[in-house]
């Protein structure tokens, strides 16, 4: 147990002892009707300081009557145990508070919120949801805290409609999430609902969800991608392209997510010149490894591999990239033989090994890394925080 936690509990213990002691501060006679604190209280404190948590919890519950003077230490101990991972013991403390019959409405709601947090940490999401729903329904002082926890629960349970409802209620209240982050969250909930109905071939319903996604967050790259794919599958290639062309303005870091579908749309329209113009415009305004490779692919298909190799070599001079170098080696390998080919194959193996060992994406909030884009970071549970890694090994 860290020193500051021990010190904090010591201070609280002293404060309780001071408030419940046998003598008042003014040196007058002993307070009538107040006896010494039971030995079990001090024994519990000793257990706590010696990290004998099992004994200390029972001793504290047994010795400290629940009242206004002792409420804070009950709550503090329960919260501490939850953070430490002793969730069962935290639940025991907070349930004891709720069943004591000695708390006012505000204190009951505070204990109820803490117990809901215990249930969330224990994975008992249904029980937590019931407690939190009640706090919201009653218009408790802790409504905002309850809604914030409900949003997390609904995300984990993939109940997107409920998550959206809770987030909408939060929008009208002061909260810790923030207006922009809340808008992004609601947009993703709409995208998730759109994907669910697309699976059921309900295209118009999906479009209504995607319109709502843009209403919440007009720069939603995910909504643009989903809707563009929906239009492409329906044969509406120009409509799909219009959606995809918004992505460089919505979030240039995620242009790489759109490039394959952009190419498919232009090819479906028989507009190779349009594709060339679009790709070279991206190269000028938003140069990245993915854009360079897509331009090289276009050049290879239209002018040949030699022209593509020359283009890549030129780009490498001012934008070094492992992936781009790997593609250049691939192009040279096709036209090599003998010792030169052996050397190029060895170089390609080394490049592939380096590329395979490096992640492609990183969360800007918590540092989580991975090889695919996660709209919701698996680690910190923040939406839109995962972006492509930039630099020699990335974009």
Helices and strands as residue ranges (DSSP letters): H 3-20, H 39-49, H 53-63, H 71-84, H 87-98, H 105-122, H 125-137, H 143-157, H 160-171, H 179-199, H 203-216, H 221-233, H 237-244, H 247-250, G 252-257, H 259-268, H 272-285, H 289-303, H 305-318, H 322-334, H 338-357, E 361-363, E 369-370, E 386-388
